[in-house]
Amino acid sequence: MPVVLSVATLNMLTVLGCGALIGSERQVRGRMAGLRTNALVALGAAGFATFSQLQGLPDASGTRVAAQVVSGIGFLGAGIIFRDGFEIHGINTAATLWCSAAVGLLASTGQIHYALMMTGLVMFVNLGLRPLVKLIKHYTSAGVPAPRVWAIHLECLPEQEAAARGLVLRALTLAGLALQEIRVATTGGIVQLTARVTGAGAGEAVLTQTIQRLAAEPGILHLSWDLAEES
């Protein structure tokens, strides 16, 4: 038992160091799951795996424990991923947490060399491949947000049509949005004006501010917007 205990302790210390090393890169970059989170995830995965290897436990299966650890880390990683407008953040950090759990499982079973190798590979992916990603983005359109097209729907009286067109053009210019086309239709004495606009990298916040600016103008009977379908 003392030998087993000492080996398990060595494995736990190795796991703790590997998890902290992986998390240090996330910590430096200001991500949500940093040094302590990655260290705790790796240590927790190792603890569960070590528990399944203890003698005298009924129905103790290392493979089943490992499967539960993998699914559990999936839920933890999902909590880190969030949406900011049309952008998704936290996917790489969630994947890093998943790898930290794998390092913990490897080291807890005594496969220290595999745990160290995986730690080095994770660090290489997060640090060593970053210049390559920047190089690819520089020479290709990868990572460049595609221009989004929105449709602004506006209703006004016929005598206000010219003024409404001018308001739309001024508001779009101030917001840095480009006008693609304007369609005008008249129904029941009401002018229905639809403007298709686009902006590279512009988000919902920019368009919302533009709509609010237009809504404050007199003569506008109805105003709304939606994400237009690509023509």
Beta strands, then each sheet from edge to edge (+ up, - down):
strand 1: 82-84
strand 2: 87-89
strand 3: 148-156
strand 4: 178-187
strand 5: 190-199
strand 6: 220-227
sheet 1: 1+ 2-
sheet 2: 4+ 5- 3+ 6-
end
